[in-house]
Each structure stands twice: as structure tokens, then as C-alpha cells.
Amino acid sequence: MMAFAAHYKNWTRIEPDKMTILSGVYYHDLKFDDLEEVTWVDRIPPMVRLNGFSAFEKGKGVYQEFKDTLTEKKVYVFVDNFEQQKIHVITKDASQLYLNLKDSTETVEMFDFFKEKIELQK
């Protein structure tokens, strides 16, 4: 029960050059200069779990797409609700992040924030 409480929701901290996403023991620093593409997805693809968990409507941790098992590219998953749309972020080094927050309105605001950061790079 304590593990579930620690992963209850995603926490974010925005700094001038990056966003840190934290949920329990899992965290990821996403540098804004590294953003390449951001899209909406309804479902995340099937993946191999390197470490992490899926429970109820949540999924957190480090995964790997089946097609990338030879390249060892990591996929970071911070999903608070599998039923809602997820933000799919691809960085310049081709790493990926799937993310949504408990509040769908906050998820939409984060998507717009990422889009704005990408546009500023052009």
C-alpha cells in the first residue's frame, strides 16, 4: 500500500531549461532543448518492462519497445490514467516519454507547454 501511495500521482517541477517528472522512485529530467516532437496518443504500444509497474489505471517506470530490443532505447512511462489520452514526447536522441496527469485539464496544458517549447526552437 505504501508503494502505491508513493506513486499516487506524477509530480512535476519546471525549471528554465527542463522539467523533472517524479513518481515514487521513478523520475526523468526532460530538457526543453532536446524536444523533437509531441503528439497525443490514445494507447501506448506494447512494451517490455525493464523496471516499473502497472496497477489499476497507472503505469510508471522504464520500458523498451519490442522493436528496439537490440538498440536498448528506453521509453519512460508516467501514466496516471490509462483511460485518458497520453502525451507522447520524442526527443532529439529518439528516446520517448509517455505522460499524463490525474487531471486531464493539466495534461492538456502540459501538451500545449511542450508544443510552445518546440516552436520556440524553430
MOPAC internal coordinates of N, CA, C and O (Angstrom, degrees):
PM7 1SCF
backbone

  N    0.0000 0     0.00 0     0.00 0    0    0    0
  C    1.4497 1     0.00 0     0.00 0    1    0    0
  C    1.5324 1   110.70 1     0.00 0    2    1    0
  O    1.2310 1   120.56 1   144.02 1    3    2    1
  N    1.3471 1   116.54 1   -35.98 1    3    2    1
  C    1.4765 1   118.79 1   178.91 1    5    3    2
  C    1.5205 1   111.24 1   -65.27 1    6    5    3
  O    1.2310 1   120.39 1   142.28 1    7    6    5
  N    1.3378 1   116.86 1   -37.72 1    7    6    5
  C    1.4695 1   119.98 1   179.08 1    9    7    6
  C    1.5177 1   109.98 1   -62.85 1   10    9    7
  O    1.2310 1   120.27 1   137.82 1   11   10    9
  N    1.3221 1   117.08 1   -42.18 1   11   10    9
  C    1.4594 1   120.13 1   178.74 1   13   11   10
  C    1.5181 1   110.57 1   -63.99 1   14   13   11
  O    1.2310 1   119.89 1   139.43 1   15   14   13
  N    1.3179 1   117.82 1   -40.57 1   15   14   13
  C    1.4617 1   121.12 1   179.62 1   17   15   14
  C    1.5300 1   111.26 1   -63.38 1   18   17   15
  O    1.2310 1   120.27 1   142.21 1   19   18   17
  N    1.3323 1   117.10 1   -37.79 1   19   18   17
  C    1.4730 1   120.50 1   179.46 1   21   19   18
  C    1.5168 1   111.84 1   -67.09 1   22   21   19
  O    1.2310 1   120.54 1   152.33 1   23   22   21
  N    1.3359 1   116.58 1   -27.67 1   23   22   21
  C    1.4625 1   121.73 1  -179.01 1   25   23   22
  C    1.5273 1   111.41 1  -104.12 1   26   25   23
  O    1.2310 1   120.27 1  -161.95 1   27   26   25
  N    1.3011 1   117.09 1    18.05 1   27   26   25
  C    1.4530 1   122.95 1  -174.77 1   29   27   26
  C    1.5177 1   112.25 1   -52.71 1   30   29   27
  O    1.2310 1   120.31 1   140.14 1   31   30   29
  N    1.3215 1   117.01 1   -39.86 1   31   30   29
  C    1.4561 1   120.76 1  -179.90 1   33   31   30
  C    1.5214 1   109.70 1  -154.26 1   34   33   31
  O    1.2310 1   121.78 1   -15.38 1   35   34   33
  N    1.3178 1   114.20 1   164.62 1   35   34   33
  C    1.4604 1   120.44 1   175.69 1   37   35   34
  C    1.5197 1   109.24 1   -83.56 1   38   37   35
  O    1.2310 1   121.35 1   -43.39 1   39   38   37
  N    1.3045 1   115.03 1   136.61 1   39   38   37
  C    1.4535 1   121.30 1   176.20 1   41   39   38
  C    1.5205 1   107.03 1  -111.30 1   42   41   39
  O    1.2310 1   120.35 1   -40.70 1   43   42   41
  N    1.3029 1   116.94 1   139.30 1   43   42   41
  C    1.4692 1   120.11 1   179.50 1   45   43   42
  C    1.5187 1   109.68 1  -126.83 1   46   45   43
  O    1.2310 1   122.02 1   -33.09 1   47   46   45
  N    1.3290 1   113.74 1   146.91 1   47   46   45
  C    1.4694 1   120.17 1   174.09 1   49   47   46
  C    1.5238 1   106.07 1  -132.80 1   50   49   47
  O    1.2310 1   121.19 1   -56.81 1   51   50   49
  N    1.3270 1   115.33 1   123.19 1   51   50   49
  C    1.4545 1   120.88 1  -179.14 1   53   51   50
  C    1.5217 1   109.29 1  -101.92 1   54   53   51
  O    1.2310 1   121.71 1   -52.85 1   55   54   53
  N    1.3204 1   114.34 1   127.15 1   55   54   53
  C    1.4535 1   122.51 1   174.71 1   57   55   54
  C    1.5262 1   107.04 1  -116.14 1   58   57   55
  O    1.2310 1   119.13 1    -8.01 1   59   58   57
  N    1.3293 1   119.27 1   171.99 1   59   58   57
  C    1.4597 1   119.80 1  -177.27 1   61   59   58
  C    1.5313 1   114.40 1   -57.95 1   62   61   59
  O    1.2310 1   119.83 1   146.45 1   63   62   61
  N    1.3284 1   117.93 1   -33.55 1   63   62   61
  C    1.4638 1   119.99 1  -174.58 1   65   63   62
  C    1.5217 1   114.72 1  -112.22 1   66   65   63
  O    1.2310 1   119.57 1   174.94 1   67   66   65
  N    1.3466 1   118.43 1    -5.06 1   67   66   65
  C    1.4608 1   119.89 1  -176.33 1   69   67   66
  C    1.5145 1   111.72 1  -160.12 1   70   69   67
  O    1.2310 1   122.04 1   -12.14 1   71   70   69
  N    1.3241 1   113.71 1   167.86 1   71   70   69
  C    1.4568 1   121.46 1   172.21 1   73   71   70
  C    1.5257 1   106.98 1  -123.33 1   74   73   71
  O    1.2310 1   120.58 1   -46.31 1   75   74   73
  N    1.3170 1   116.49 1   133.69 1   75   74   73
  C    1.4533 1   121.55 1   174.13 1   77   75   74
  C    1.5219 1   107.36 1  -103.87 1   78   77   75
  O    1.2310 1   121.36 1   -51.01 1   79   78   77
  N    1.3236 1   115.00 1   128.99 1   79   78   77
  C    1.4565 1   121.61 1   177.70 1   81   79   78
  C    1.5207 1   106.71 1  -111.26 1   82   81   79
  O    1.2310 1   120.60 1   -50.57 1   83   82   81
  N    1.3191 1   116.46 1   129.43 1   83   82   81
  C    1.4594 1   121.91 1  -174.84 1   85   83   82
  C    1.5240 1   109.53 1  -133.46 1   86   85   83
  O    1.2310 1   121.07 1   -44.51 1   87   86   85
  N    1.3110 1   115.56 1   135.49 1   87   86   85
  C    1.4559 1   121.60 1   172.19 1   89   87   86
  C    1.5210 1   107.45 1  -149.62 1   90   89   87
  O    1.2310 1   120.70 1   -74.07 1   91   90   89
  N    1.3136 1   116.26 1   105.93 1   91   90   89
  C    1.4539 1   120.01 1  -177.63 1   93   91   90
  C    1.5186 1   110.76 1    61.57 1   94   93   91
  O    1.2310 1   120.05 1    57.53 1   95   94   93
  N    1.3300 1   117.51 1  -122.47 1   95   94   93
  C    1.4635 1   121.23 1  -179.57 1   97   95   94
  C    1.5298 1   112.37 1   -89.26 1   98   97   95
  O    1.2310 1   119.71 1   174.60 1   99   98   97
  N    1.3292 1   118.16 1    -5.40 1   99   98   97
  C    1.4623 1   121.74 1  -177.47 1  101   99   98
  C    1.5246 1   110.28 1   -97.93 1  102  101   99
  O    1.2310 1   121.38 1   -47.52 1  103  102  101
  N    1.3232 1   114.96 1   132.48 1  103  102  101
  C    1.4558 1   119.04 1   175.80 1  105  103  102
  C    1.5147 1   108.99 1  -147.23 1  106  105  103
  O    1.2310 1   121.40 1   -19.73 1  107  106  105
  N    1.3247 1   114.93 1   160.27 1  107  106  105
  C    1.4649 1   120.59 1   178.77 1  109  107  106
  C    1.5226 1   107.92 1  -150.50 1  110  109  107
  O    1.2310 1   121.01 1   -47.57 1  111  110  109
  N    1.3268 1   115.67 1   132.43 1  111  110  109
  C    1.4651 1   121.30 1   172.85 1  113  111  110
  C    1.5241 1   107.95 1   -94.95 1  114  113  111
  O    1.2310 1   120.57 1   -57.97 1  115  114  113
  N    1.3140 1   116.52 1   122.03 1  115  114  113
  C    1.4566 1   122.59 1  -179.61 1  117  115  114
  C    1.5221 1   108.25 1  -111.63 1  118  117  115
  O    1.2310 1   120.69 1   -74.68 1  119  118  117
  N    1.3344 1   116.29 1   105.32 1  119  118  117
  C    1.4632 1   120.95 1  -179.39 1  121  119  118
  C    1.5210 1   109.43 1   -78.78 1  122  121  119
  O    1.2310 1   120.55 1   -48.55 1  123  122  121
  N    1.3199 1   116.55 1   131.45 1  123  122  121
  C    1.4578 1   121.20 1  -175.80 1  125  123  122
  C    1.5225 1   112.32 1   -64.50 1  126  125  123
  O    1.2310 1   119.72 1   147.31 1  127  126  125
  N    1.3248 1   118.14 1   -32.69 1  127  126  125
  C    1.4626 1   121.20 1   178.26 1  129  127  126
  C    1.5220 1   112.08 1   -67.14 1  130  129  127
  O    1.2310 1   120.01 1   160.78 1  131  130  129
  N    1.3245 1   117.59 1   -19.22 1  131  130  129
  C    1.4623 1   121.77 1  -178.73 1  133  131  130
  C    1.5280 1   113.20 1   -89.13 1  134  133  131
  O    1.2310 1   120.04 1   173.29 1  135  134  133
  N    1.3407 1   117.53 1    -6.71 1  135  134  133
  C    1.4628 1   119.97 1  -177.44 1  137  135  134
  C    1.5240 1   110.43 1   -67.21 1  138  137  135
  O    1.2310 1   121.15 1   -48.94 1  139  138  137
  N    1.3294 1   115.41 1   131.06 1  139  138  137
  C    1.4607 1   121.51 1   178.85 1  141  139  138
  C    1.5259 1   111.28 1  -112.12 1  142  141  139
  O    1.2310 1   121.00 1   133.65 1  143  142  141
  N    1.3323 1   115.69 1   -46.35 1  143  142  141
  C    1.4661 1   120.30 1  -174.97 1  145  143  142
  C    1.5130 1   109.62 1  -152.45 1  146  145  143
  O    1.2310 1   120.99 1   -33.53 1  147  146  145
  N    1.3303 1   115.71 1   146.47 1  147  146  145
  C    1.4555 1   121.14 1   175.25 1  149  147  146
  C    1.5289 1   107.96 1  -138.93 1  150  149  147
  O    1.2310 1   121.31 1   -49.47 1  151  150  149
  N    1.3380 1   115.09 1   130.53 1  151  150  149
  C    1.4608 1   120.87 1  -179.72 1  153  151  150
  C    1.5231 1   109.24 1  -140.39 1  154  153  151
  O    1.2310 1   121.62 1   -11.49 1  155  154  153
  N    1.3408 1   114.50 1   168.51 1  155  154  153
  C    1.4541 1   121.38 1   173.14 1  157  155  154
  C    1.5188 1   108.98 1   -95.00 1  158  157  155
  O    1.2310 1   120.11 1   -37.97 1  159  158  157
  N    1.3174 1   117.39 1   142.03 1  159  158  157
  C    1.4583 1   122.20 1   171.52 1  161  159  158
  C    1.5257 1   108.84 1  -134.78 1  162  161  159
  O    1.2310 1   121.30 1   -34.00 1  163  162  161
  N    1.3249 1   115.11 1   146.00 1  163  162  161
  C    1.4606 1   119.63 1   176.43 1  165  163  162
  C    1.5218 1   111.44 1   -84.23 1  166  165  163
  O    1.2310 1   121.42 1   145.66 1  167  166  165
  N    1.3439 1   114.89 1   -34.34 1  167  166  165
  C    1.4611 1   120.28 1  -178.38 1  169  167  166
  C    1.5206 1   109.42 1  -134.15 1  170  169  167
  O    1.2310 1   120.78 1   -34.36 1  171  170  169
  N    1.3135 1   116.11 1   145.64 1  171  170  169
  C    1.4576 1   118.63 1   172.68 1  173  171  170
  C    1.5304 1   107.44 1   -88.51 1  174  173  171
  O    1.2310 1   120.00 1   -29.43 1  175  174  173
  N    1.3355 1   117.61 1   150.57 1  175  174  173
  C    1.4662 1   119.43 1  -177.58 1  177  175  174
  C    1.5262 1   111.32 1   -71.43 1  178  177  175
  O    1.2310 1   120.59 1   -18.43 1  179  178  177
  N    1.3303 1   116.47 1   161.57 1  179  178  177
  C    1.4737 1   119.31 1   175.25 1  181  179  178
  C    1.5283 1   109.69 1   -61.58 1  182  181  179
  O    1.2310 1   120.80 1   -43.74 1  183  182  181
  N    1.3074 1   116.08 1   136.26 1  183  182  181
  C    1.4605 1   120.77 1  -176.85 1  185  183  182
  C    1.5197 1   110.84 1  -141.84 1  186  185  183
  O    1.2310 1   121.71 1   -16.87 1  187  186  185
  N    1.3203 1   114.34 1   163.13 1  187  186  185
  C    1.4582 1   122.58 1   173.47 1  189  187  186
  C    1.5242 1   107.24 1   -92.00 1  190  189  187
  O    1.2310 1   120.38 1   -50.57 1  191  190  189
  N    1.3108 1   116.88 1   129.43 1  191  190  189
  C    1.4631 1   120.63 1   178.96 1  193  191  190
  C    1.5255 1   108.74 1   -83.68 1  194  193  191
  O    1.2310 1   120.44 1   -62.15 1  195  194  193
  N    1.3264 1   116.77 1   117.85 1  195  194  193
  C    1.4648 1   121.01 1   175.37 1  197  195  194
  C    1.5180 1   109.51 1   -82.03 1  198  197  195
  O    1.2310 1   120.98 1   133.88 1  199  198  197
  N    1.3184 1   115.73 1   -46.12 1  199  198  197
  C    1.4518 1   121.95 1   168.92 1  201  199  198
  C    1.5118 1   107.29 1  -160.22 1  202  201  199
  O    1.2310 1   120.60 1   -33.01 1  203  202  201
  N    1.2923 1   116.46 1   146.99 1  203  202  201
  C    1.4535 1   120.56 1  -175.99 1  205  203  202
  C    1.5081 1   110.02 1   138.88 1  206  205  203
  O    1.2310 1   121.06 1    16.74 1  207  206  205
  N    1.3367 1   115.58 1  -163.26 1  207  206  205
  C    1.4557 1   119.71 1  -177.98 1  209  207  206
  C    1.5226 1   109.97 1  -158.95 1  210  209  207
  O    1.2310 1   121.47 1   -19.58 1  211  210  209
  N    1.2879 1   114.80 1   160.42 1  211  210  209
  C    1.4629 1   123.85 1   169.18 1  213  211  210
  C    1.5177 1   106.17 1  -130.63 1  214  213  211
  O    1.2310 1   120.66 1   -53.29 1  215  214  213
  N    1.3163 1   116.34 1   126.71 1  215  214  213
  C    1.4558 1   120.62 1   178.82 1  217  215  214
  C    1.5233 1   108.71 1  -149.87 1  218  217  215
  O    1.2310 1   121.31 1   -47.36 1  219  218  217
  N    1.3184 1   115.09 1   132.64 1  219  218  217
  C    1.4587 1   121.11 1  -177.71 1  221  219  218
  C    1.5168 1   108.68 1    55.57 1  222  221  219
  O    1.2310 1   119.45 1    58.25 1  223  222  221
  N    1.3187 1   118.65 1  -121.75 1  223  222  221
  C    1.4667 1   120.79 1  -179.09 1  225  223  222
  C    1.5253 1   112.40 1   -98.57 1  226  225  223
  O    1.2310 1   119.60 1  -170.71 1  227  226  225
  N    1.3198 1   118.36 1     9.29 1  227  226  225
  C    1.4627 1   122.13 1  -174.44 1  229  227  226
  C    1.5254 1   112.32 1  -108.50 1  230  229  227
  O    1.2310 1   121.31 1   -27.83 1  231  230  229
  N    1.3216 1   115.10 1   152.17 1  231  230  229
  C    1.4560 1   121.46 1   172.22 1  233  231  230
  C    1.5109 1   108.36 1  -148.39 1  234  233  231
  O    1.2310 1   119.92 1   -52.78 1  235  234  233
  N    1.3031 1   117.77 1   127.22 1  235  234  233
  C    1.4661 1   122.45 1  -177.10 1  237  235  234
  C    1.5148 1   108.98 1  -138.78 1  238  237  235
  O    1.2310 1   120.53 1   -33.49 1  239  238  237
  N    1.3340 1   116.58 1   146.51 1  239  238  237
  C    1.4472 1   119.35 1   172.36 1  241  239  238
  C    1.5106 1   114.35 1   134.07 1  242  241  239
  O    1.2310 1   121.77 1    16.47 1  243  242  241
  N    1.3207 1   114.21 1  -163.53 1  243  242  241
  C    1.4550 1   122.88 1  -178.46 1  245  243  242
  C    1.5259 1   107.20 1  -113.77 1  246  245  243
  O    1.2310 1   121.02 1   -55.19 1  247  246  245
  N    1.3168 1   115.65 1   124.81 1  247  246  245
  C    1.4502 1   122.31 1  -176.75 1  249  247  246
  C    1.5293 1   108.80 1  -124.54 1  250  249  247
  O    1.2310 1   121.58 1     0.27 1  251  250  249
  N    1.3277 1   114.59 1  -179.73 1  251  250  249
  C    1.4530 1   120.71 1   177.21 1  253  251  250
  C    1.5300 1   106.91 1  -147.17 1  254  253  251
  O    1.2310 1   120.89 1   -48.16 1  255  254  253
  N    1.3364 1   115.91 1   131.84 1  255  254  253
  C    1.4567 1   118.95 1   177.22 1  257  255  254
  C    1.5166 1   109.60 1   -67.35 1  258  257  255
  O    1.2310 1   120.35 1   -33.19 1  259  258  257
  N    1.3153 1   116.95 1   146.81 1  259  258  257
  C    1.4636 1   121.02 1   179.78 1  261  259  258
  C    1.5265 1   111.41 1   -56.55 1  262  261  259
  O    1.2310 1   120.55 1   141.31 1  263  262  261
  N    1.3266 1   116.56 1   -38.69 1  263  262  261
  C    1.4655 1   119.41 1  -177.05 1  265  263  262
  C    1.5241 1   112.61 1   -71.30 1  266  265  263
  O    1.2310 1   119.45 1   163.45 1  267  266  265
  N    1.3375 1   118.65 1   -16.55 1  267  266  265
  C    1.4636 1   122.07 1  -177.69 1  269  267  266
  C    1.5278 1   113.30 1  -106.61 1  270  269  267
  O    1.2310 1   119.64 1  -158.22 1  271  270  269
  N    1.3107 1   118.29 1    21.78 1  271  270  269
  C    1.4643 1   119.14 1  -177.38 1  273  271  270
  C    1.5207 1   111.95 1   -66.95 1  274  273  271
  O    1.2310 1   119.64 1   158.70 1  275  274  273
  N    1.3275 1   118.29 1   -21.30 1  275  274  273
  C    1.4648 1   120.49 1   177.42 1  277  275  274
  C    1.5241 1   112.28 1   -85.43 1  278  277  275
  O    1.2310 1   120.24 1   150.12 1  279  278  277
  N    1.3368 1   117.15 1   -29.88 1  279  278  277
  C    1.4651 1   120.02 1  -176.78 1  281  279  278
  C    1.5241 1   112.93 1   -89.07 1  282  281  279
  O    1.2310 1   120.52 1   165.70 1  283  282  281
  N    1.3154 1   116.61 1   -14.30 1  283  282  281
  C    1.4648 1   122.43 1   179.49 1  285  283  282
  C    1.5239 1   113.71 1    63.24 1  286  285  283
  O    1.2310 1   119.72 1  -153.88 1  287  286  285
  N    1.3360 1   118.14 1    26.12 1  287  286  285
  C    1.4666 1   120.60 1   175.08 1  289  287  286
  C    1.5288 1   108.69 1   -70.19 1  290  289  287
  O    1.2310 1   121.06 1   -46.36 1  291  290  289
  N    1.3003 1   115.59 1   133.64 1  291  290  289
  C    1.4519 1   121.05 1  -178.00 1  293  291  290
  C    1.5288 1   110.91 1   -94.62 1  294  293  291
  O    1.2310 1   121.49 1   -31.45 1  295  294  293
  N    1.3149 1   114.75 1   148.55 1  295  294  293
  C    1.4599 1   122.56 1   175.69 1  297  295  294
  C    1.5218 1   106.25 1  -121.98 1  298  297  295
  O    1.2310 1   120.84 1   -56.06 1  299  298  297
  N    1.3210 1   116.00 1   123.94 1  299  298  297
  C    1.4599 1   121.36 1  -179.24 1  301  299  298
  C    1.5263 1   108.57 1   -95.83 1  302  301  299
  O    1.2310 1   120.83 1   -49.89 1  303  302  301
  N    1.3236 1   116.03 1   130.11 1  303  302  301
  C    1.4554 1   121.78 1  -176.50 1  305  303  302
  C    1.5262 1   108.80 1  -121.65 1  306  305  303
  O    1.2310 1   121.56 1   -56.78 1  307  306  305
  N    1.3192 1   114.61 1   123.22 1  307  306  305
  C    1.4663 1   122.73 1   175.81 1  309  307  306
  C    1.5242 1   107.29 1  -134.11 1  310  309  307
  O    1.2310 1   120.56 1  -105.53 1  311  310  309
  N    1.3150 1   116.54 1    74.47 1  311  310  309
  C    1.4578 1   121.71 1  -175.26 1  313  311  310
  C    1.5245 1   108.87 1  -107.70 1  314  313  311
  O    1.2310 1   121.05 1   -60.63 1  315  314  313
  N    1.3310 1   115.60 1   119.37 1  315  314  313
  C    1.4624 1   120.78 1   177.48 1  317  315  314
  C    1.5218 1   112.14 1   -89.22 1  318  317  315
  O    1.2310 1   120.16 1   160.69 1  319  318  317
  N    1.3536 1   117.29 1   -19.31 1  319  318  317
  C    1.4521 1   119.78 1  -179.42 1  321  319  318
  C    1.5331 1   109.20 1  -153.63 1  322  321  319
  O    1.2310 1   120.51 1   -74.27 1  323  322  321
  N    1.3326 1   116.63 1   105.73 1  323  322  321
  C    1.4605 1   120.79 1  -179.21 1  325  323  322
  C    1.5253 1   112.40 1   -64.33 1  326  325  323
  O    1.2310 1   119.57 1   158.41 1  327  326  325
  N    1.3229 1   118.42 1   -21.59 1  327  326  325
  C    1.4656 1   121.80 1  -179.02 1  329  327  326
  C    1.5295 1   112.37 1   -73.99 1  330  329  327
  O    1.2310 1   120.06 1   154.93 1  331  330  329
  N    1.3104 1   117.49 1   -25.07 1  331  330  329
  C    1.4737 1   121.48 1  -179.08 1  333  331  330
  C    1.5278 1   110.29 1   -90.59 1  334  333  331
  O    1.2310 1   121.45 1   -16.35 1  335  334  333
  N    1.3391 1   114.83 1   163.65 1  335  334  333
  C    1.4596 1   119.56 1   174.90 1  337  335  334
  C    1.5164 1   109.95 1   -61.77 1  338  337  335
  O    1.2310 1   121.84 1   -29.18 1  339  338  337
  N    1.3364 1   114.08 1   150.82 1  339  338  337
  C    1.4488 1   120.85 1   178.67 1  341  339  338
  C    1.5158 1   110.34 1  -117.70 1  342  341  339
  O    1.2310 1   120.74 1   -32.42 1  343  342  341
  N    1.3268 1   116.20 1   147.58 1  343  342  341
  C    1.4550 1   121.93 1   173.30 1  345  343  342
  C    1.5214 1   106.72 1   -84.34 1  346  345  343
  O    1.2310 1   120.95 1   -48.74 1  347  346  345
  N    1.3251 1   115.80 1   131.26 1  347  346  345
  C    1.4598 1   121.02 1   176.40 1  349  347  346
  C    1.5247 1   106.81 1  -112.60 1  350  349  347
  O    1.2310 1   120.85 1   -64.50 1  351  350  349
  N    1.3165 1   115.98 1   115.50 1  351  350  349
  C    1.4628 1   122.14 1  -178.92 1  353  351  350
  C    1.5263 1   108.28 1  -109.35 1  354  353  351
  O    1.2310 1   121.04 1   -48.68 1  355  354  353
  N    1.3224 1   115.62 1   131.32 1  355  354  353
  C    1.4649 1   121.64 1   173.09 1  357  355  354
  C    1.5262 1   106.51 1  -116.60 1  358  357  355
  O    1.2310 1   120.93 1   -48.62 1  359  358  357
  N    1.3083 1   115.82 1   131.38 1  359  358  357
  C    1.4602 1   120.33 1   179.45 1  361  359  358
  C    1.5292 1   110.34 1   -99.17 1  362  361  359
  O    1.2310 1   120.69 1    -8.73 1  363  362  361
  N    1.3084 1   116.28 1   171.27 1  363  362  361
  C    1.4600 1   121.56 1  -176.82 1  365  363  362
  C    1.5171 1   113.21 1   -62.52 1  366  365  363
  O    1.2310 1   119.63 1   154.62 1  367  366  365
  N    1.3266 1   118.31 1   -25.38 1  367  366  365
  C    1.4701 1   120.06 1   176.59 1  369  367  366
  C    1.5343 1   111.95 1   -90.11 1  370  369  367
  O    1.2310 1   120.54 1  -168.52 1  371  370  369
  N    1.3368 1   116.57 1    11.48 1  371  370  369
  C    1.4695 1   125.50 1   176.79 1  373  371  370
  C    1.5286 1   113.59 1    73.46 1  374  373  371
  O    1.2310 1   119.33 1  -169.92 1  375  374  373
  N    1.3213 1   118.88 1    10.08 1  375  374  373
  C    1.4613 1   118.55 1   172.93 1  377  375  374
  C    1.5300 1   107.82 1   -74.47 1  378  377  375
  O    1.2310 1   121.27 1   -20.70 1  379  378  377
  N    1.3185 1   115.17 1   159.30 1  379  378  377
  C    1.4589 1   120.27 1  -174.13 1  381  379  378
  C    1.5208 1   111.20 1  -128.63 1  382  381  379
  O    1.2310 1   122.13 1   -24.56 1  383  382  381
  N    1.3180 1   113.53 1   155.44 1  383  382  381
  C    1.4539 1   121.74 1   177.69 1  385  383  382
  C    1.5205 1   107.77 1  -140.86 1  386  385  383
  O    1.2310 1   120.53 1   -47.05 1  387  386  385
  N    1.3278 1   116.59 1   132.95 1  387  386  385
  C    1.4566 1   122.69 1   171.47 1  389  387  386
  C    1.5202 1   106.26 1  -114.25 1  390  389  387
  O    1.2310 1   121.02 1   -47.81 1  391  390  389
  N    1.3403 1   115.65 1   132.19 1  391  390  389
  C    1.4562 1   119.65 1  -171.62 1  393  391  390
  C    1.5119 1   110.79 1  -150.28 1  394  393  391
  O    1.2310 1   120.77 1   -41.69 1  395  394  393
  N    1.3056 1   116.13 1   138.31 1  395  394  393
  C    1.4524 1   121.75 1   160.50 1  397  395  394
  C    1.5188 1   108.18 1  -151.18 1  398  397  395
  O    1.2310 1   121.36 1   -15.00 1  399  398  397
  N    1.3069 1   115.01 1   165.00 1  399  398  397
  C    1.4637 1   121.71 1  -177.17 1  401  399  398
  C    1.5192 1   109.16 1  -114.36 1  402  401  399
  O    1.2310 1   120.14 1   -14.99 1  403  402  401
  N    1.3179 1   117.33 1   165.01 1  403  402  401
  C    1.4619 1   121.07 1   179.12 1  405  403  402
  C    1.5264 1   111.13 1   -57.42 1  406  405  403
  O    1.2310 1   120.83 1   141.57 1  407  406  405
  N    1.3169 1   116.03 1   -38.43 1  407  406  405
  C    1.4644 1   121.70 1  -179.16 1  409  407  406
  C    1.5289 1   108.83 1   -93.77 1  410  409  407
  O    1.2310 1   120.31 1   -63.38 1  411  410  409
  N    1.3277 1   117.00 1   116.62 1  411  410  409
  C    1.4626 1   120.47 1  -177.07 1  413  411  410
  C    1.5276 1   112.08 1   -64.53 1  414  413  411
  O    1.2310 1   119.86 1   150.52 1  415  414  413
  N    1.3118 1   117.87 1   -29.48 1  415  414  413
  C    1.4674 1   120.85 1   177.22 1  417  415  414
  C    1.5299 1   110.54 1   -65.54 1  418  417  415
  O    1.2310 1   120.39 1   139.10 1  419  418  417
  N    1.3199 1   116.86 1   -40.90 1  419  418  417
  C    1.4670 1   120.63 1   177.01 1  421  419  418
  C    1.5285 1   110.77 1   -65.99 1  422  421  419
  O    1.2310 1   120.23 1   146.00 1  423  422  421
  N    1.3243 1   117.17 1   -34.00 1  423  422  421
  C    1.4600 1   120.83 1   177.61 1  425  423  422
  C    1.5291 1   110.06 1   -64.70 1  426  425  423
  O    1.2310 1   120.11 1   136.71 1  427  426  425
  N    1.3264 1   117.40 1   -43.29 1  427  426  425
  C    1.4714 1   121.64 1   177.74 1  429  427  426
  C    1.5257 1   110.03 1   -62.64 1  430  429  427
  O    1.2310 1   119.96 1   137.56 1  431  430  429
  N    1.3182 1   117.68 1   -42.44 1  431  430  429
  C    1.4667 1   121.16 1   178.09 1  433  431  430
  C    1.5286 1   111.14 1   -62.62 1  434  433  431
  O    1.2310 1   120.07 1   141.46 1  435  434  433
  N    1.3293 1   117.48 1   -38.54 1  435  434  433
  C    1.4596 1   120.76 1   178.64 1  437  435  434
  C    1.5301 1   110.41 1   -67.56 1  438  437  435
  O    1.2310 1   120.05 1   139.59 1  439  438  437
  N    1.3222 1   117.52 1   -40.41 1  439  438  437
  C    1.4605 1   121.27 1   177.11 1  441  439  438
  C    1.5330 1   109.68 1   -58.55 1  442  441  439
  O    1.2310 1   120.42 1   131.52 1  443  442  441
  N    1.3288 1   116.80 1   -48.48 1  443  442  441
  C    1.4659 1   121.46 1   178.91 1  445  443  442
  C    1.5274 1   111.16 1   -61.02 1  446  445  443
  O    1.2310 1   120.50 1   141.79 1  447  446  445
  N    1.3068 1   116.66 1   -38.21 1  447  446  445
  C    1.4651 1   121.90 1   178.20 1  449  447  446
  C    1.5330 1   110.24 1   -61.63 1  450  449  447
  O    1.2310 1   120.39 1   133.03 1  451  450  449
  N    1.3442 1   116.86 1   -46.97 1  451  450  449
  C    1.4634 1   120.83 1   178.46 1  453  451  450
  C    1.5342 1   111.10 1   -62.57 1  454  453  451
  O    1.2310 1   120.52 1   137.29 1  455  454  453
  N    1.3223 1   116.61 1   -42.71 1  455  454  453
  C    1.4762 1   120.46 1   179.09 1  457  455  454
  C    1.5283 1   110.39 1   -59.40 1  458  457  455
  O    1.2310 1   120.78 1   137.90 1  459  458  457
  N    1.3172 1   116.11 1   -42.10 1  459  458  457
  C    1.4612 1   121.13 1   179.27 1  461  459  458
  C    1.5366 1   111.06 1   -63.50 1  462  461  459
  O    1.2310 1   120.37 1   137.61 1  463  462  461
  N    1.3237 1   116.91 1   -42.39 1  463  462  461
  C    1.4777 1   120.80 1   178.75 1  465  463  462
  C    1.5291 1   110.54 1   -62.79 1  466  465  463
  O    1.2310 1   119.80 1   141.11 1  467  466  465
  N    1.3165 1   117.98 1   -38.89 1  467  466  465
  C    1.4690 1   121.40 1   178.31 1  469  467  466
  C    1.5248 1   110.15 1   -66.71 1  470  469  467
  O    1.2310 1   120.39 1   136.68 1  471  470  469
  N    1.3192 1   116.86 1   -43.32 1  471  470  469
  C    1.4721 1   121.10 1   179.91 1  473  471  470
  C    1.5288 1   111.50 1   -62.65 1  474  473  471
  O    1.2310 1   120.12 1   144.26 1  475  474  473
  N    1.3119 1   117.37 1   -35.74 1  475  474  473
  C    1.4645 1   120.76 1   179.71 1  477  475  474
  C    1.5331 1   112.08 1   -66.68 1  478  477  475
  O    1.2310 1   120.20 1   157.64 1  479  478  477
  N    1.3209 1   117.23 1   -22.36 1  479  478  477
  C    1.4662 1   120.91 1   179.57 1  481  479  478
  C    1.5227 1   112.47 1   -77.14 1  482  481  479
  O    1.2310 1   120.49 1   160.63 1  483  482  481
  N    1.3216 1   116.67 1   -19.37 1  483  482  481
  C    1.4727 1   120.47 1  -175.66 1  485  483  482
  C    1.5105 1   112.13 1   -79.86 1  486  485  483
  O    1.2310 1   120.10 1   180.00 1  487  486  485

